[in-house]
Structure formats: C-alpha cells, structure tokens
Amino acid sequence: MFMHTVGIVCEYNPMHLGHLYQINEIKKLYPDSIIAIVCCSCFTQRGELCVMNKWDKCRIALENGVDLVIELPFVYATQGADIFASGSIKLLNSIGIDTLVFGSESNDIKKLESIAYTQLNDNNYDDKVRIYLDKGVNYPTAMSLALKDILGYSVSSPNDLLAISYIKEIIRNNYRINYISIKRTNSYYGDDNINDNIASASYIRDMYKRGEDIVKYLVKDSYSYLYKDISMDRVFPYLKYRIISDRLDDIVDVDEGIHNKLKKNIMRCNCFNDIIDMVKSKRYTYNKINRMLIHILCNFTKVENKDKNIDYVRLLGFSPKGQKYLGSIRKDKNIPIITHYKRGISNIFDIEYRITCIYGMIMGDENLAKDEYSHKPIRVD
C-alpha cells in the first residue's frame, strides 16, 4: 500500500510552537501522510550545543506528530549549508520521502528555484563570487552580491538560504522528491519577534539562559527535558585544552593561519566568546567560527571530512504508523537501517560515537555513551 511520506530537516533546539505549527500544516496538506525528520543529535549547524539529548528530542518529536526520526551525523550537521543539505536530503531520499517541506521567510519557491539553478548552472556565478571573496568579504556576502549582479535580487534569511541548498541537492542528484515551503510565522534566527507565542529557537534559548520563563513557547513537556546549563562556556575549558595541547592545522575549517592566531592568544581568553572575538573578521562569519571551534573541540580532521559517503540510516524512533512504513520499504532500500552503535559499521558512525561521548561529557550526561550501544529506538503510540 502506497503511503505518502513527507520529510523535514530540523534541529528542534528546542522544539517549539513554530515547529508544531509546521507539522500541523503538513497534516492539513497531506492527511494520513508519514512525517519523517532527519535531525542533528549533539551540535547544530551553527556550531552550538543541542539543548537536550537525542533520545529526549526524539521522544518529544514523536509525541507531537512525527512518525520517523533519523539521525543526521555530525560530519554533515556542523557544516555550511550545502554540505548540511547534502547529508540531510540523501538520508531522507534513502528512506523514500515523496515531498520535502521546509520553512521559508520569503515563501517564494520560484525565486528560490531561480537562485538554485543559477548557482548550479551559470558559469559567471562562481567567477563573481571569487571576485568578491578576493575583496575580503565573507562567503554569504559574496554569494549575495554575485546573485544581485546576475539576477537583480538575492535572499539573505537563514531558512531561505537552506532551502536553496535543499533544492540544489535535489536537482543535482535527480532525486524524485517534490518540495514545498511553509511561510515562517515569525522571522528568523536571532529575531525577537513573537507572534501567538511563536518565537525563534535562538530567542527562546537566550531567554532560557537569562532565567526567563519559556514554557509557553515550547511544545508540551519539552521544558522538563532541557539541560539546566546550555551556555557555550561549558565547552570552553575543553576547547582551551585542545588549542593549547594539539596540532590544529589539520582540523576542518582551520585555515589561513588561524591556528597560529589561536595558539598565540588562547591564554588571554577567559570564556568562549573571547575566542570568537579573537578570531572574527570580515571574512569569517560568527557561524563559521563557531563551527570551526566545535571541530577543534571534537578533533574533526580534514582527512575524516573527505569521507562523507554515508552508508547507513540511524533510526532513533518511530510511531506505529512509522514502524509500518519502515516494514514496507526495507526490501526496496539498499541502505542498512541501524538502531544502535557497533564499532566498525561505518567510519561516519565511529565519528558519531566519539562526538556523543564528548557531548555527554560536556553536558554531564555520560550515560549517552552507553546508550549508543544499548538504547532501542523509541516507540510512541
């Protein structure tokens, strides 16, 4: 029996009423569909700590209308938009989704498609980006300026930029995946605009760090799963040790002599933001620096980064409907569906285990390492 399957790329950091709105809109558009999410586990695309562990995040998603939860490995989860999208869409395609749904500030699919096709096919685009990079601007700015030169317009909002990367990945690989956007009800990352108790995840995290009440912005029972301290300063002592003690020039995103600057100045830093202030420049965005520091923390090397051919699906949880869907596709899909860690299954999975151990140590949740071996997928009826 055919079951229409909708895919979402998400972080749910934490899951809030805006995410629930998206799920409810999907259910209106595609009644009785399977909703599958691919989600990061320990660190986000912006190089920040996840505010709850992967199992609690999975349970909350299932309790709020999701049918399948699969893990986005660290080697994709903490990268720029195109690499982040490549892993996410490949995994969703591997479980047979029919439609990708994403949030968008512009909600203009034609504009997003036009930009995606330009980036893929217009030879002038790459040349113009290089010209602007040579002038010392960062990559997002260079990209925007190049698009304005060619098309007369661009986009700069975070979800629109991710949407373009998703569309490019579908086009590039000829995936048989349709895609639609759902307009965001609030603005975007870092915005403090609130509509009907829907606020951005970043604003909610900032409120939480200040000790303010955030319960009304979250889905039911989500608050109880949050770690008490989600400050990036939890990372600082471990990161400082790595910068002092280890070679850095073989780490992903460490280039152009940044390792020398870090080594020279690290003893002057007293918190995580001190390191960012030390490194930041016109060429490097805050997010790129954040990701670089997380890669240093986790000893994620350029050699490891070369092998990103994901050859498994890590299943974290399912609803009864999701379990039935999995049973229907197992014979048709040639990528193994894995439920727990075993050394040597995949280089990417070995890295993921290491990242989970590091994250658990930082968050004071060291059972996470043991859970990788023994935790069964969560089922929520």
N, C-alpha and C positions, 0 to 999 in steps of 0.2 A: 504494500500500500504506500502510495506517494505521500510524503509529509513535507510540506514547505518549511524550509529552515532559514531562519534569519540570523545573521552574525553581527556581533558588536565587538569592537575593540575598545577596551576600557582599562581603567586603573582603580576605580572605586576607592578613592583615597581621601575621605571615606565615601561610602555610598550614601547619597543624599536624595532629597525630594526631586531634584532635577533629573537624576538618573531614573527614578521611579516614573517620572512623567514620560521619559523616552520609552520605557518598557510598556507603559500603558498605551501610548500612541501606537507602538508596533502592534499591540494586541488588537487595536481598533482597525488597523490597516490590514493585518494578516491574522484573522481569527483562527485559532487552533494550530497556529504555526509552532515550530520548535524554535526557541530562542537560545542561541549558543553564544557564550562570551569567551574571548581569549584575554587573559588578564595577567599583569605582572604580579610577582609574589613578594619581593623584598625591597627593591628600589624602583623608582619611577623613571619615566622618560626624561624628566628634568633633573635626574640625579638626586632625588630626595628619598628619605626613608618612607616606606609604607607604614601607615599609622596603626595597622593591625596585621596579624599574621595571615598567611594564605588560606588556612583552614577556616578561620573565622570569617574572612572576607567571602569565601566560597559559600558558607552556610547562609550568610545574610543575603547574598545574591539569589540563591535558590529559594529562600523564604519570600522573596519579593518578585517572583515571576520568571526567573531564569530557569532553563531546563538543562543546560550543559555548561560546565565550567572547565576550561582547559588552560594550562599554564603557558604564559609567554616567557621563554627563557631569558635570563639576564643578558646573554650575548646580543639579543635584539632589544630588550626592554630599556636599556640605558644608552641608546644610540640616537643619532639625529633622525629626523622624520622619515627619510627614505628607507633607512635600514630597519627602523622600528616598524614601518608599514610592511616591509618585505616579509619579515618573520610572521607578523600578525595575519596577513592575508594568506600566506602559504598555509599556515595551520588551519585557518577557517576553511580554505579550499579543500584541504585534505580530509575534512570531515563532511564535505559535501554541501556547504551552505548554498542557497539559491540567491539570497539577497543580502547585501551589506547595508546596514543602516548606521549613519553617523550624524553627530550633531554638527551644526554649521551656524556661524554667525550671519553669513550673507544669505544662506539658503538658496543660492543661485547655482544650480547644477550646471547650466550651460557655461557660465563664466568659469567655474572650477574645471570643467572638461576642457575648455579652450586653453587654459593655462597648462593643464596636464599635457595636452597634445603639443603645445609649443615647447615645453621643456623636453619632451621626448624626441621631437622631430625637426625643430628649427635649428639649423646649424649656427645661426647668428646668436642664439641664446647663450650657448656656452662661451662663445668669444666675448660677448658683452659682460657676462658675469666675471670672467677673468680680468677684464679691463678694470672693472670697479673694485675687484679684490686687490689689484695692484695699486690702487689708490689708497688702500689701507682700511676700507670699510669691512664690516663683518659679512659673513655669507648671507644671512637673511636680507640684509640691506642691499647687497649686490644683486641678489635674485630679484628683489622688488624693483630696483631701478632698471634692470635688464628687461623685465616684463613690461614696464611702463614704456620703454623705448620701442618695443616691438608691437605690443597690443594697445597701448594707451591706457592701460589700467593694471592693477595688481591687487593682491589681498595681503593682509598682514596679521589677521586674527589667528590665534593658535589652532583652533579647530578647522578653519578653512585650509590652513597650510597642511595639516594632517590629512584632510580629505583629499587634497590634490595628490599627496603621496599614495594614498589608498587607490585612487583612480589610476594613477600611473602604473602601479603594480598589477592591477587587473588587466590593463591594456597590454602592458609589456609581456605578460605571460599567457595572454589569450584565455584567461580564466572565464568560465561560463558563470559569471556572477553579475547579477544586476545590482544597482546601488541607488539609494535614495538618501536625501538629507532630511533631518528634522530640525527646524529652527530652534536654536537655544532660547530658552525663556528668559535667561539673564544674559549678561555679556560674557566675559571670558576670564581666563586665568588672571588672577590678581585684581579683578574688579570687585568693588564692594557694593555693587548694585544688587538689591534684593527685591524680588517680585514674588508675592504669595509664599513667603518662607522658602523660596528657592534662591540659594546663594552659591557662588562658585566654591569648589572644594578648597581652593587655596585660601579664600576668605574665611571659610569655616575653620581650617587649620590654624590660621592666625588668631582667630577668636579663642580657640581652644588653648593655644599657647599663652594667651593673656588671662586665662582663667574665666572666660565668659561662658555663659550658658549657650550651648549649641544644639541641645536636644531637639528643638522644634524644626531644625533644618535637616535632620537625619531621618532615614527610614527607621521603622520600629525596631527597637532593641539594639540598634547599631552602636549606640553610645557605650554600652557596657563592655564592648569588645576592644575599645581603643586602649592603646598603651598610654600610661599616665604621662610619660615624658616623650614627646616626639621631636624635640629640638635636635637640630643637626650638630649641636655641641656634644651630643652623645658620641658622635663619630670622632671628634677632634683628637683625643689622646691617642687613639689607634692610628689615625691618619698621620699625626705628627711623628709617631714612632716609625711608620713606614717611610716617610720622607727623609728622616734623619738616617735611617739604617740601610735602605735598599737603593739599588740602581733604579732609575725612573725612566730613562730614555727609551726603554723597550715597552712602556705601558701605553695602551690605547689612548689617543688624544693628547699625549705629551709630545710636543714638537716645538720647533723653532727656539730651542734653548730655554724653554720654560723650566725644565728640570734644574738647570743651573740657578735660576732665579728662586725656585722653591728651596733648594738646598742652602742657598746663601742667606735667606731671610726667615726661614721657618722658626728660628729661636726667638724672633721678635713677635711671633703670633701667640695670642692668648685664647683665641676662640676660632670657630670655623669661619666666621665672616671675615676675620683678619686675613686669612689665607686668600679668600676671594678678592678682597681689596688689594692685596699684594699683586695679584696676577692680572686683574681686569684691565682691559684696554679697548680701544675702538674695534679691534679685530676679533675680540673674543666676547661672546655673549655670556650673560650670567649662567644660562643653562649649559652651555658648552663647558664652562669652567667647573660647574657642579658635577657634570658627568665625568670630567677628567679626574676630579678628586675622588669620586667613588671608584673609578677604575684603578687609581693608585691604591686606595684602601683595600680593594679586593684582589690586587695583583693580577689584573686582567691584561694580558700581554698582547702585543701586536701579532705574535705567532698564533696565539689562541684565536684571535679575531679573524684570521684568514680562513679558518674552517667553520663556516656558519651554515653548513648544509644540514639542516635539521631533519632527522630521520626517525622521529617518533612523535607521538602526541601524548602529553602528560595529562591524564584525566584526574581532576580534583573532586568533581561531584556531579550529581545529576538528580533530576526529578524522575518519577515513574515514566513520564512521557519521554524524557530524555534517554532513560535506560532502554526503553523500547526502540527508540530511534537508533541508538548505538548497535543494538542487536540486528537491526535491519541493514546496516551498512558495513558491518565487519567483514563480510565475504567480498564486498566490492572494493574495499580500500586496501591498498598495498602498503600503507604505513602503519607500523605497530602502535597500538594504544596501550600505554604503560600506566600502571596505577601506583607503583612505589619504586624507590631507588634501588638499583643494583649496580655495583661498580663495573664499569666496562661496557655497559649497554651502548653508551654514546659519549663522545668527548664533550658534547654540549651539556649532557646530563651530569657528567662528572663535575663540570664547572658549576652547574646549578647547585649541586650538593655543597660545594665549597662556599658558595655565596650564602646559602641558607645557614650554614654553620656560623659564618661571620655575622650575618644579620641577627641570628639568635643570641650570639654572644653580646653584641652591642645592645640589644633590647632586653637583655636579662631573661631570655626565653630559650634556654638551652635545650629544652625538650624537642625543639623543632628539628634538631639534627637527628635524633632518634626517630622522630615521626616520619622522616623521609624514607626510612626502611620499612616502617610498620603501619603507618596510617592508611586505612582503607578510604576509598572515595566516599564522600559524604552523600547520603541519600536523604532528601527532604520530601516527604509525601504531601 
